Amino acid sequence: MSDYKPHSAELRPGQVVEYLQNNQPIVSWIQEVQPPRVRVLNINQREVKLPAARVMPWTGPAYTPDLSRQEVLQLLQEHHQKRNSIQEDLDVMDVWSMAQGEIVQASIFWFAGLMWDEPDADRTAALGRAMLQARTHFKFSPPDFEVYSRETAEKKMEEERLHRERERLVSIGRDFFKKLHSGTFSPGQQAEPEDPEVTGQLKDILVQRIKNPEDSQTQDLWSKLSAGLPQDPHLPFILARAWGIYPEHYNYMLEQADYAWEDSWSKPHAPQIQELDRKLDQEKGPPGVDGLISIDSASTRDIDDAFNIREHAGGYSLTLALAGPGLYWTFGSGLDLAVGHRVSSLYLPEGKSDMLPRVLAEEMFSLNQGQVRPAMVLDMELDFQGFVYSLQPRLDWVRVQANRTYADVEDELAMDQASSLGSALRLARTLRKNRLEQGAVIIEQNEPIIRLEKSPRQTLVSLVPGVTHPGAHLIVSEFMLLCNTVLAGWAKSKDIPLFYRTQDIVLPRDYSGVWQKPEEIYRVIRSLGATLTETRPRPHRSIGTGAYASVTSPLRRYVDLVNQAQIAAALSGSPVLDRAGLEKMLPFMNTRMGQVGRIQKFRPRYWKLLYFKQQARHTTWTGVVVDNSGPVVLSLPREQILIRAPHEVFGGKTMMGQAFRLRLGRIDPLNNEIHVLEAWEE
């Protein structure tokens, strides 16, 4: 015989009860009550001691406690099946609809009374089970159930839906990523998840993890998706590459820096570009300066400086012209914000990406020969000792007579030292001599040209020694350093705020000079310290000047563009940004220069490591020891790259400047890893 007393809170042997385990109700039989615990036999034939508080409120029915174990288990099975059957026929949403808006909280017995006139233990338990599962509409707060409002229930249902979708995404995505990583998909096979609905989500997650490996919003999901795969920092890119989202040698650092490689980024700014073009056309006048020449590489299309020079009895008359986008620049505009975000042009082995829209950098403002362009002009008079005794910056229209290349200028210098180019070289040599006397540090090393030969199957890398044009390069570098130095001094004297490049450090006197040996270059560079961008002029020791502000590349560097715009505003009588305005810009600019500069630094190294990897089986290389204080650091002079190796590879003893022939082992361009297997002295 059994009895059912729904409101009785007393627990006693012989009662059928339920308790939660892993959020599932377990039907059990009370064998013994020892407050505050009870000992039960559950439907799984296990005896368990429980706190009485874990027993669900729908106790009963109660039987005589002296039934056999087999009889108890049979009863538990019958009640379990009966409750499951009742639960299947229940629509718990009917209960919620009747209760919602009427009450906030009630006992299970109150809810059972809504459904049946005489609810028994099995019906009450079945309803309790159903309400436990309806977590979007009810909350179990022992011993009662809370009823969620319609708004809360809708919110909970949406959360539940998102959770189910997330679990489904993880289940499908984890399996798919494992197949991608293991190379399960054969070449040419279309790699796609089993469920196409998750394709876009998985791609978005990979792209976001590539852009920001520390992204907190996707961290938990990524941890689940990548479970069981190697903990490689580039795993998202490796998977995306295997999937075909990116080609094999895609520059993922562009994504991390949010830097658009193609010129399509400029399309939204077409109206402002067109307005600039119209304004230039309206204001264009006859050239106030003619007969200029520029010197650049043969591939250069963004020509931002040109000069002419005349040597006379008192010294030199030098005119420098700088491309003039800053003369027409509008700070705070959409175009300005986009260009400031790009912060500089990128020059990589795979090509070039302009800081400015290409039409501005290579056409409208580029000092192309035969074209009249707006420019900032510096008229200088210098004596034969390189001292500037007259300086007049101005804004004017200029026309370049010829865009010369380093190669043809070098040829002319070799044939005719009496030409104007000969005068330019003599002045450049004097300027360099003066800088060295002021403590300048000059590094001379020949960076190789990285050539990429692309085919459908692979990209082959070759390194070609860079062609040196010492005279032509000296003219350009010294004239640009001169320009940035004199403009910095001029702006300082007139209190015009600029971004200055500073390196206010103490250098030993013997560090001044021209350095060419790898071990000397390494030692000197490590001692120089960082160059800073600041709004107050301070010395730049390695250049050998008391103040230095970069102005000469306004087509390629945002700092130069801002500085040019500041000087142009001062010359034309327009308002300039005050120092506080520049200070406000500085943190963002420094961050962006670091992010974009990282691409310029590490991308060529990636291609060099790929070159080593392709050649390693049948090639050895020469390395020179430049540091042996920790792991041995070697400079490869021809390839212009530093690598490290343990002392054991060299027999435990090395000397600075010692040359070794190297055989390389494992090389991973993506992770910037290169290992030296063997080394023998040359």
C-alpha positions as CSV (number, residue, x, y, z in Angstrom):
1,M,0.0,0.0,0.0
2,S,1.1,3.6,-0.6
3,D,0.0,7.0,0.5
4,Y,0.7,10.4,-1.1
5,K,0.9,13.5,1.1
6,P,2.1,16.3,-1.2
7,H,2.5,18.9,1.5
8,S,4.3,16.7,4.0
9,A,7.9,17.8,4.5
10,E,8.7,14.8,6.6
11,L,11.1,12.3,5.1
12,R,10.9,8.6,6.2
13,P,12.0,5.2,5.1
14,G,9.9,3.7,2.3
15,Q,9.3,7.0,0.5
16,V,10.0,7.4,-3.3
17,V,12.0,10.6,-3.8
18,E,14.1,12.3,-6.4
19,Y,17.4,14.2,-6.3
20,L,19.4,16.0,-8.9
21,Q,22.6,14.6,-10.3
22,N,24.2,16.4,-13.3
23,N,21.0,18.3,-13.6
24,Q,19.0,15.1,-14.0
25,P,16.4,13.9,-11.5
26,I,17.2,10.4,-10.1
27,V,14.4,8.3,-8.7
28,S,15.3,6.8,-5.4
29,W,14.0,5.0,-2.3
30,I,14.7,6.2,1.2
31,Q,16.3,3.4,3.2
32,E,17.2,5.4,6.3
33,V,16.9,8.9,7.7
34,Q,19.7,10.2,9.9
35,P,19.1,14.0,10.0
36,P,20.4,16.0,8.3
37,R,21.2,13.2,5.8
38,V,19.3,10.3,4.2
39,R,20.5,7.1,2.7
40,V,18.8,6.1,-0.5
41,L,18.8,3.3,-3.1
42,N,18.6,4.8,-6.5
43,I,17.2,3.4,-9.8
44,N,20.8,2.7,-10.9
45,Q,21.1,0.2,-7.9
46,R,23.5,2.5,-6.0
47,E,23.2,3.3,-2.4
48,V,23.9,7.0,-1.8
49,K,24.1,9.2,1.3
50,L,22.6,12.6,0.6
51,P,22.0,15.9,2.5
52,A,18.2,16.0,3.1
53,A,18.2,19.4,1.3
54,R,19.1,17.7,-2.0
55,V,15.8,15.8,-2.0
56,M,13.3,17.4,-4.4
57,P,10.1,18.7,-2.9
58,W,7.8,16.2,-4.8
59,T,8.3,13.3,-2.3
60,G,6.2,10.2,-2.5
61,P,4.5,7.9,-2.7
62,A,5.4,6.1,0.5
63,Y,5.5,2.3,0.8
64,T,6.1,0.0,3.7
65,P,9.9,0.1,4.3
66,D,10.4,-3.6,4.6
67,L,10.2,-4.4,0.8
68,S,13.0,-6.4,-0.7
69,R,15.7,-4.8,-2.7
70,Q,14.3,-6.3,-5.9
71,E,10.8,-5.1,-5.1
72,V,12.1,-1.6,-4.5
73,L,14.0,-1.5,-7.8
74,Q,10.9,-2.8,-9.6
75,L,8.8,0.0,-8.0
76,L,11.4,2.7,-8.9
77,Q,11.5,1.5,-12.5
78,E,7.7,1.6,-12.7
79,H,7.5,5.1,-11.3
80,H,10.3,6.3,-13.5
81,Q,8.6,5.0,-16.7
82,K,5.3,6.4,-15.6
83,R,6.7,9.8,-14.9
84,N,8.5,9.8,-18.3
85,S,5.3,8.9,-20.0
86,I,3.3,11.7,-18.3
87,Q,6.1,14.2,-19.0
88,E,6.0,13.4,-22.7
89,D,2.3,14.3,-22.8
90,L,2.8,17.6,-20.9
91,D,3.0,21.0,-22.5
92,V,4.9,22.9,-19.8
93,M,4.3,26.1,-21.8
94,D,0.6,25.8,-20.9
95,V,1.6,25.9,-17.2
96,W,3.8,29.0,-17.8
97,S,1.0,30.8,-19.8
98,M,-1.5,30.2,-17.0
99,A,1.0,31.3,-14.2
100,Q,2.8,34.1,-16.0
101,G,1.5,37.5,-14.8
102,E,-0.4,35.9,-12.0
103,I,2.4,34.8,-9.6
104,V,6.1,35.3,-9.3
105,Q,6.9,32.1,-7.3
106,A,5.0,29.0,-6.1
107,S,5.4,25.4,-5.0
108,I,5.3,22.5,-7.4
109,F,2.1,21.4,-5.8
110,W,0.4,24.8,-6.7
111,F,1.4,24.3,-10.4
112,A,0.2,20.7,-10.4
113,G,-3.1,21.9,-9.1
114,L,-3.4,24.1,-12.3
115,M,-3.1,20.9,-14.4
116,W,-5.1,18.3,-12.5
117,D,-7.9,18.1,-10.0
118,E,-6.2,15.4,-8.0
119,P,-2.5,15.3,-8.9
120,D,-0.7,12.3,-7.6
121,A,3.0,11.9,-6.9
122,D,3.9,10.7,-10.4
123,R,2.1,13.6,-12.1
124,T,3.6,16.1,-9.7
125,A,7.1,14.7,-10.3
126,A,6.6,14.6,-14.0
127,L,5.6,18.3,-14.0
128,G,8.6,19.1,-11.8
129,R,10.9,17.4,-14.2
130,A,9.4,19.3,-17.1
131,M,9.7,22.6,-15.3
132,L,13.3,21.9,-14.5
133,Q,14.0,21.4,-18.2
134,A,12.1,24.6,-19.1
135,R,15.0,26.8,-17.9
136,T,14.0,29.6,-20.2
137,H,10.6,30.0,-18.4
138,F,11.1,28.7,-14.9
139,K,13.8,28.9,-12.3
140,F,14.0,26.3,-9.5
141,S,14.6,28.1,-6.2
142,P,14.2,25.2,-3.7
143,P,11.6,24.4,-2.6
144,D,9.7,26.6,-5.1
145,F,9.7,27.6,-8.8
146,E,10.0,31.1,-10.0
147,V,8.0,32.2,-13.0
148,Y,9.9,34.3,-15.5
149,S,8.2,37.3,-17.1
150,R,7.6,37.3,-20.9
151,E,10.5,39.7,-21.5
152,T,12.9,37.5,-19.4
153,A,11.7,34.3,-21.0
154,E,12.2,35.7,-24.5
155,K,15.7,36.8,-23.5
156,K,16.4,33.4,-22.0
157,M,15.2,31.6,-25.1
158,E,17.5,33.7,-27.3
159,E,20.4,32.9,-25.0
160,E,19.5,29.2,-25.2
161,R,19.3,29.4,-29.0
162,L,22.7,31.0,-29.2
163,H,24.2,28.4,-26.8
164,R,22.9,25.6,-29.0
165,E,24.3,27.2,-32.1
166,R,27.6,27.7,-30.4
167,E,27.8,24.1,-29.3
168,R,26.9,23.0,-32.8
169,L,29.6,25.4,-34.2
170,V,32.2,24.0,-31.9
171,S,31.3,20.4,-32.7
172,I,31.5,20.8,-36.4
173,G,34.3,23.4,-36.4
174,R,36.6,21.3,-34.2
175,D,36.4,18.3,-36.4
176,F,36.8,20.4,-39.6
177,F,39.9,22.3,-38.2
178,K,41.5,18.9,-37.3
179,K,41.0,17.7,-40.9
180,L,42.4,21.0,-42.2
181,H,45.5,20.8,-40.0
182,S,46.2,17.1,-40.7
183,G,46.0,17.6,-44.5
184,T,43.0,15.3,-44.9
185,F,41.8,17.3,-47.9
186,S,43.8,16.5,-51.0
187,P,45.2,19.3,-53.2
188,G,42.5,20.8,-55.4
189,Q,39.7,19.3,-53.2
190,Q,37.2,21.9,-52.0
191,A,37.6,22.0,-48.2
192,E,34.3,22.9,-46.6
193,P,32.6,22.0,-43.2
194,E,29.9,19.3,-43.3
195,D,27.3,22.0,-42.5
196,P,27.6,25.0,-44.9
197,E,25.7,27.2,-42.4
198,V,28.7,27.4,-40.1
199,T,31.2,28.2,-42.9
200,G,30.9,32.0,-42.6
201,Q,31.2,31.9,-38.8
202,L,34.3,29.7,-38.8
203,K,36.0,31.9,-41.4
204,D,35.1,35.0,-39.4
205,I,36.7,33.5,-36.3
206,L,39.9,32.6,-38.1
207,V,40.2,36.1,-39.6
208,Q,39.5,37.7,-36.3
209,R,42.1,35.5,-34.5
210,I,44.6,36.4,-37.2
211,K,43.9,40.1,-36.8
212,N,44.1,40.0,-33.0
213,P,45.5,36.8,-31.5
214,E,44.6,38.2,-28.0
215,D,40.9,38.9,-28.9
216,S,39.0,38.4,-25.7
217,Q,35.6,38.0,-27.4
218,T,36.6,34.9,-29.4
219,Q,39.1,33.5,-26.8
220,D,36.8,31.0,-25.2
221,L,35.3,29.8,-28.5
222,W,38.7,29.6,-30.1
223,S,40.0,27.5,-27.1
224,K,37.2,24.9,-27.8
225,L,37.6,24.9,-31.5
226,S,41.4,24.5,-31.4
227,A,41.4,21.8,-28.6
228,G,43.7,19.0,-29.6
229,L,45.7,21.0,-32.1
230,P,49.2,22.3,-31.6
231,Q,49.6,25.5,-29.6
232,D,51.1,27.4,-32.5
233,P,50.7,31.2,-32.3
234,H,50.0,31.2,-36.0
235,L,47.5,28.4,-35.9
236,P,44.6,30.6,-37.2
237,F,46.6,31.6,-40.2
238,I,47.8,28.1,-40.9
239,L,44.2,26.9,-40.9
240,A,43.0,29.8,-43.0
241,R,45.8,29.1,-45.5
242,A,44.9,25.4,-45.6
243,W,41.3,26.4,-46.2
244,G,42.2,28.7,-49.1
245,I,41.0,31.9,-47.4
246,Y,44.5,33.2,-47.9
247,P,47.3,32.2,-50.3
248,E,50.4,30.4,-49.0
249,H,52.6,33.5,-48.4
250,Y,49.9,36.0,-47.6
251,N,51.2,38.9,-45.4
252,Y,49.1,38.3,-42.3
253,M,50.8,41.2,-40.6
254,L,48.7,43.5,-42.8
255,E,45.6,42.1,-41.1
256,Q,47.1,42.6,-37.6
257,A,48.0,46.2,-38.4
258,D,44.6,46.8,-40.2
259,Y,46.6,48.1,-43.2
260,A,44.9,47.8,-46.7
261,W,47.4,46.7,-49.3
262,E,45.5,47.6,-52.4
263,D,44.4,51.1,-53.3
264,S,40.7,50.4,-52.9
265,W,40.8,51.8,-49.4
266,S,40.8,55.3,-51.0
267,K,37.5,54.9,-52.9
268,P,35.3,56.3,-50.2
269,H,37.4,59.5,-50.3
270,A,36.9,60.0,-54.0
271,P,34.9,63.3,-53.6
272,Q,37.6,64.9,-51.5
273,I,40.3,63.7,-54.0
274,Q,38.3,65.2,-56.8
275,E,37.9,68.5,-54.9
276,L,41.7,68.6,-54.4
277,D,42.2,68.0,-58.1
278,R,39.8,70.8,-59.0
279,K,41.5,73.2,-56.5
280,L,45.0,72.4,-57.9
281,D,43.8,73.0,-61.4
282,Q,42.2,76.3,-60.5
283,E,45.3,77.6,-58.6
284,K,48.0,76.3,-60.9
285,G,50.3,79.0,-62.1
286,P,53.5,79.3,-64.0
287,P,56.4,77.5,-62.3
288,G,58.4,79.8,-60.1
289,V,61.2,77.2,-60.1
290,D,62.4,75.3,-63.1
291,G,65.3,73.2,-64.1
292,L,65.1,70.8,-61.2
293,I,66.2,67.2,-61.2
294,S,65.2,64.3,-59.0
295,I,67.2,61.2,-58.2
296,D,65.4,58.0,-57.4
297,S,65.4,54.3,-58.3
298,A,64.1,53.4,-61.7
299,S,60.9,51.9,-60.2
300,T,60.0,55.0,-58.1
301,R,56.7,56.6,-59.0
302,D,56.1,58.7,-55.9
303,I,58.8,61.4,-56.4
304,D,58.8,63.7,-53.4
305,D,62.0,65.7,-53.8
306,A,64.1,67.4,-56.4
307,F,66.9,70.0,-56.5
308,N,69.1,72.2,-58.5
309,I,72.5,73.5,-57.5
310,R,74.9,76.1,-58.8
311,E,78.5,76.4,-57.7
312,H,80.0,79.9,-57.6
313,A,82.9,81.9,-56.2
314,G,81.3,82.1,-52.7
315,G,80.1,78.5,-52.5
316,Y,76.8,76.9,-53.5
317,S,73.3,78.1,-54.3
318,L,71.1,75.1,-53.6
319,T,67.3,74.9,-54.2
320,L,65.4,72.0,-52.8
321,A,61.8,71.3,-53.8
322,L,59.5,69.0,-51.8
323,A,56.2,67.6,-53.1
324,G,53.4,69.6,-51.6
325,P,50.4,67.6,-50.3
326,G,50.8,69.4,-47.0
327,L,50.0,72.7,-48.7
328,Y,46.5,71.6,-49.3
329,W,45.9,69.2,-46.4
330,T,42.8,69.3,-44.2
331,F,43.3,67.9,-40.7
332,G,40.4,66.0,-39.3
333,S,38.8,65.1,-42.7
334,G,37.9,61.6,-43.6
335,L,40.9,61.4,-45.9
336,D,43.3,62.7,-43.2
337,L,42.1,60.1,-40.7
338,A,42.5,57.3,-43.2
339,V,46.0,58.5,-44.2
340,G,47.0,59.0,-40.6
341,H,45.9,55.4,-39.9
342,R,48.1,54.1,-42.7
343,V,50.9,56.4,-41.3
344,S,53.5,55.4,-44.0
345,S,54.0,53.7,-47.3
346,L,55.2,50.1,-47.3
347,Y,58.0,49.0,-49.6
348,L,58.2,45.2,-49.6
349,P,59.6,42.5,-51.9
350,E,56.1,41.8,-53.2
351,G,55.5,45.4,-54.1
352,K,54.6,48.8,-52.7
353,S,51.5,50.2,-51.0
354,D,51.2,54.0,-50.9
355,M,50.3,55.9,-47.7
356,L,48.3,58.4,-49.8
357,P,45.8,57.4,-52.4
358,R,47.8,56.4,-55.4
359,V,46.5,59.2,-57.6
360,L,47.8,61.7,-55.1
361,A,51.1,60.0,-54.4
362,E,52.0,59.1,-58.0
363,E,50.3,61.8,-60.0
364,M,48.7,64.9,-58.5
365,F,51.6,65.7,-56.1
366,S,54.5,63.6,-57.4
367,L,57.2,65.7,-58.9
368,N,57.0,64.1,-62.3
369,Q,59.2,65.6,-65.0
370,G,57.6,68.2,-67.2
371,Q,54.6,68.7,-64.9
372,V,53.9,71.8,-62.9
373,R,53.3,70.8,-59.2
374,P,52.8,72.7,-55.9
375,A,55.9,72.4,-53.7
376,M,57.6,73.6,-50.6
377,V,60.8,75.2,-51.8
378,L,64.0,75.9,-49.8
379,D,66.5,78.4,-51.3
380,M,69.8,78.0,-49.5
381,E,73.2,79.6,-49.8
382,L,76.2,77.6,-48.5
383,D,79.9,78.4,-48.3
384,F,82.5,75.8,-49.4
385,Q,82.6,74.6,-45.8
386,G,78.9,73.6,-46.0
387,F,77.8,76.3,-43.6
388,V,74.2,77.6,-44.5
389,Y,74.3,81.4,-44.3
390,S,71.0,82.1,-46.0
391,L,67.8,80.1,-45.9
392,Q,64.4,81.0,-47.4
393,P,61.6,78.5,-47.3
394,R,58.6,79.4,-49.5
395,L,55.6,77.9,-51.3
396,D,55.6,77.9,-55.1
397,W,54.8,76.0,-58.2
398,V,57.7,74.0,-59.7
399,R,58.6,72.0,-62.7
400,V,61.1,69.2,-62.7
401,Q,63.3,69.0,-65.8
402,A,64.2,65.4,-65.4
403,N,63.6,62.4,-63.2
404,R,67.0,60.8,-63.0
405,T,67.9,57.4,-61.7
406,Y,70.7,56.5,-59.4
407,A,72.4,54.5,-62.1
408,D,72.5,57.2,-64.7
409,V,73.6,59.8,-62.2
410,E,76.4,57.6,-61.1
411,D,77.5,57.1,-64.7
412,E,77.5,60.9,-65.2
413,L,79.5,61.5,-62.0
414,A,82.1,59.0,-63.2
415,M,82.5,60.9,-66.5
416,D,82.1,64.5,-65.6
417,Q,82.9,66.0,-62.1
418,A,82.6,69.5,-63.5
419,S,78.8,69.3,-64.1
420,S,76.2,70.5,-61.6
421,L,76.0,66.9,-60.3
422,G,79.7,67.1,-59.6
423,S,79.0,70.2,-57.5
424,A,76.2,68.4,-55.7
425,L,78.6,65.5,-54.9
426,R,81.3,67.9,-53.6
427,L,78.8,69.6,-51.3
428,A,77.4,66.2,-50.2
429,R,80.8,65.1,-49.2
430,T,81.4,68.3,-47.3
431,L,78.1,67.9,-45.5
432,R,78.9,64.3,-44.5
433,K,82.4,65.4,-43.2
434,N,80.7,68.1,-41.1
435,R,78.3,65.6,-39.6
436,L,81.1,63.2,-38.7
437,E,82.9,66.0,-36.9
438,Q,79.7,66.6,-35.0
439,G,79.7,62.9,-33.9
440,A,77.5,61.3,-36.5
441,V,77.3,57.5,-36.8
442,I,77.1,56.3,-40.4
443,I,76.3,52.6,-41.2
444,E,77.2,51.3,-44.6
445,Q,75.9,47.9,-45.6
446,N,74.6,46.6,-48.9
447,E,71.1,45.3,-48.5
448,P,70.4,42.6,-51.1
449,I,67.5,42.8,-53.6
450,I,64.8,40.1,-52.8
451,R,63.2,38.8,-56.0
452,L,60.1,36.7,-56.1
453,E,59.3,34.4,-59.0
454,K,55.7,33.3,-58.7
455,S,54.2,30.3,-60.4
456,P,50.9,28.4,-59.8
457,R,52.8,25.8,-57.7
458,Q,55.2,27.9,-55.6
459,T,57.0,31.2,-55.1
460,L,60.8,30.9,-55.6
461,V,62.9,33.5,-53.7
462,S,66.3,34.7,-54.9
463,L,68.7,37.2,-53.3
464,V,70.7,39.5,-55.6
465,P,73.4,41.8,-54.3
466,G,72.2,45.3,-54.2
467,V,73.8,47.6,-56.8
468,T,75.7,50.4,-55.1
469,H,75.6,54.0,-56.4
470,P,77.7,55.7,-53.7
471,G,77.9,59.1,-55.3
472,A,74.2,59.4,-56.2
473,H,73.0,58.0,-52.9
474,L,75.3,60.3,-51.0
475,I,73.8,63.4,-52.8
476,V,70.2,62.4,-52.0
477,S,70.8,61.3,-48.4
478,E,72.9,64.4,-47.5
479,F,70.6,66.8,-49.2
480,M,67.6,65.3,-47.4
481,L,69.4,65.3,-44.0
482,L,70.4,69.0,-44.6
483,C,66.8,69.9,-45.5
484,N,65.3,68.3,-42.4
485,T,68.0,69.8,-40.2
486,V,67.7,73.4,-41.4
487,L,63.9,73.3,-41.4
488,A,64.0,72.0,-37.8
489,G,66.3,74.9,-36.8
490,W,64.1,77.4,-38.7
491,A,60.9,76.1,-37.1
492,K,62.5,76.1,-33.6
493,S,63.6,79.7,-34.0
494,K,60.1,80.8,-35.0
495,D,58.4,78.5,-32.4
496,I,56.5,76.5,-35.0
497,P,55.4,73.2,-33.4
498,L,56.7,70.2,-35.3
499,F,57.3,66.5,-34.7
500,Y,61.0,66.2,-34.1
501,R,63.1,63.0,-34.3
502,T,65.3,62.9,-31.2
503,Q,68.2,60.7,-29.9
504,D,69.5,62.6,-26.9
505,I,72.0,60.1,-25.7
506,V,75.7,60.2,-24.8
507,L,77.8,58.4,-27.3
508,P,81.5,57.6,-26.8
509,R,83.6,59.7,-29.1
510,D,85.1,56.7,-30.9
511,Y,81.6,55.7,-32.0
512,S,81.5,58.5,-34.5
513,G,82.5,57.3,-38.0
514,V,81.6,55.2,-41.0
515,W,81.1,51.6,-40.1
516,Q,81.2,48.7,-42.5
517,K,82.3,45.5,-40.7
518,P,79.4,43.4,-39.4
519,E,80.8,43.1,-35.8
520,E,81.4,46.9,-35.7
521,I,77.9,47.7,-37.1
522,Y,76.3,45.4,-34.5
523,R,78.2,46.9,-31.6
524,V,77.5,50.5,-32.6
525,I,73.8,49.9,-33.4
526,R,73.2,48.2,-30.0
527,S,74.6,51.3,-28.3
528,L,72.6,53.9,-30.2
529,G,69.3,53.6,-28.3
530,A,65.9,54.3,-29.7
531,T,65.0,57.3,-31.8
532,L,62.0,59.1,-30.5
533,T,59.3,61.2,-32.0
534,E,58.7,64.3,-29.8
535,T,57.2,67.7,-30.0
536,R,60.2,69.6,-28.6
537,P,63.5,69.8,-30.4
538,R,66.4,67.9,-28.9
539,P,69.7,66.6,-30.4
540,H,69.8,63.6,-32.7
541,R,73.3,62.3,-31.9
542,S,73.7,59.6,-34.6
543,I,72.8,62.1,-37.4
544,G,75.0,64.8,-35.8
545,T,72.6,67.6,-35.4
546,G,71.0,69.7,-32.6
547,A,67.5,69.4,-34.0
548,Y,66.0,67.2,-36.6
549,A,62.4,67.2,-38.1
550,S,61.5,64.8,-40.9
551,V,59.9,66.8,-43.7
552,T,61.3,65.5,-47.0
553,S,58.9,62.6,-47.6
554,P,55.4,64.0,-47.3
555,L,54.1,61.5,-49.9
556,R,55.4,58.5,-47.9
557,R,55.3,59.4,-44.2
558,Y,52.5,61.0,-42.2
559,V,55.0,62.7,-39.8
560,D,56.5,64.5,-42.8
561,L,53.1,65.4,-44.1
562,V,52.1,66.9,-40.8
563,N,55.4,68.8,-40.5
564,Q,55.1,70.1,-44.0
565,A,51.5,71.3,-43.4
566,Q,52.7,73.1,-40.2
567,I,55.4,74.9,-42.0
568,A,53.2,75.7,-45.0
569,A,50.5,77.1,-42.7
570,A,53.1,79.3,-41.0
571,L,54.5,80.6,-44.4
572,S,51.0,81.4,-45.7
573,G,49.7,83.0,-42.5
574,S,47.2,80.2,-41.8
575,P,46.6,78.7,-38.3
576,V,48.9,75.9,-37.3
577,L,48.3,73.1,-34.8
578,D,49.6,74.1,-31.4
579,R,52.0,71.9,-29.5
580,A,49.1,70.6,-27.4
581,G,47.4,69.5,-30.6
582,L,50.5,67.6,-31.8
583,E,50.9,66.1,-28.3
584,K,47.3,64.8,-28.6
585,M,48.1,63.1,-31.9
586,L,51.4,61.6,-30.8
587,P,50.3,58.4,-28.8
588,F,48.2,57.2,-31.8
589,M,50.9,58.0,-34.3
590,N,53.6,56.2,-32.3
591,T,51.4,53.2,-32.0
592,R,50.7,53.1,-35.7
593,M,54.3,53.7,-36.6
594,G,55.2,50.7,-34.5
595,Q,52.6,48.5,-36.0
596,V,53.3,49.4,-39.6
597,G,57.1,49.6,-39.0
598,R,56.9,46.0,-37.8
599,I,55.7,44.9,-41.2
600,Q,58.5,46.8,-42.9
601,K,61.0,45.2,-40.6
602,F,59.8,41.6,-40.5
603,R,58.3,40.9,-43.9
604,P,61.6,41.1,-45.8
605,R,63.0,38.7,-43.2
606,Y,60.2,36.3,-43.9
607,W,61.2,36.1,-47.5
608,K,64.9,35.7,-46.6
609,L,64.0,32.8,-44.4
610,L,62.0,31.2,-47.2
611,Y,65.0,31.7,-49.4
612,F,67.2,29.8,-46.9
613,K,64.6,27.1,-46.6
614,Q,64.5,26.6,-50.4
615,Q,68.3,26.5,-50.7
616,A,69.3,24.8,-47.4
617,R,69.7,21.2,-48.8
618,H,72.5,22.1,-51.2
619,T,73.9,25.5,-49.9
620,T,76.1,26.7,-47.1
621,W,76.5,30.3,-46.0
622,T,79.1,32.6,-44.5
623,G,78.3,34.1,-41.1
624,V,80.5,36.5,-39.0
625,V,80.4,36.4,-35.2
626,V,79.1,39.7,-33.9
627,D,78.2,38.8,-30.4
628,N,79.2,35.8,-28.2
629,S,78.1,37.0,-24.8
630,G,75.1,34.7,-24.8
631,P,74.0,32.5,-27.7
632,V,76.3,33.3,-30.6
633,V,74.9,35.9,-32.9
634,L,76.1,35.9,-36.5
635,S,75.6,38.4,-39.2
636,L,75.3,37.0,-42.8
637,P,76.8,40.0,-44.7
638,R,75.6,39.0,-48.2
639,E,72.0,38.3,-47.0
640,Q,72.0,41.0,-44.4
641,I,70.4,39.0,-41.7
642,L,71.2,38.1,-38.0
643,I,70.8,34.5,-36.7
644,R,71.6,32.9,-33.4
645,A,73.1,29.5,-32.5
646,P,74.3,27.7,-29.3
647,H,78.0,27.8,-28.5
648,E,78.2,24.0,-28.9
649,V,77.8,24.3,-32.7
650,F,81.1,26.2,-32.8
651,G,83.0,23.9,-30.5
652,G,82.4,26.2,-27.5
653,K,84.8,29.0,-28.5
654,T,84.3,31.9,-30.9
655,M,85.9,35.3,-31.5
656,M,84.4,38.6,-32.6
657,G,84.6,39.0,-36.3
658,Q,85.4,35.3,-36.8
659,A,83.9,33.9,-40.1
660,F,82.2,30.5,-40.2
661,R,80.7,28.5,-43.0
662,L,77.2,27.5,-41.9
663,R,74.9,24.6,-42.7
664,L,71.3,25.3,-41.7
665,G,68.7,22.9,-40.5
666,R,65.0,23.5,-39.6
667,I,63.7,26.8,-40.9
668,D,60.3,28.1,-40.2
669,P,59.7,31.5,-41.9
670,L,56.2,31.9,-40.3
671,N,57.6,31.6,-36.8
672,N,60.8,33.4,-37.6
673,E,62.9,30.3,-36.7
674,I,66.2,29.3,-38.2
675,H,68.6,26.7,-36.8
676,V,72.3,26.2,-37.4
677,L,73.2,22.5,-37.7
678,E,77.0,22.8,-38.4
679,A,79.6,25.5,-38.4
680,W,83.2,25.4,-39.5
681,E,85.8,28.2,-39.6
682,E,86.5,29.8,-42.9
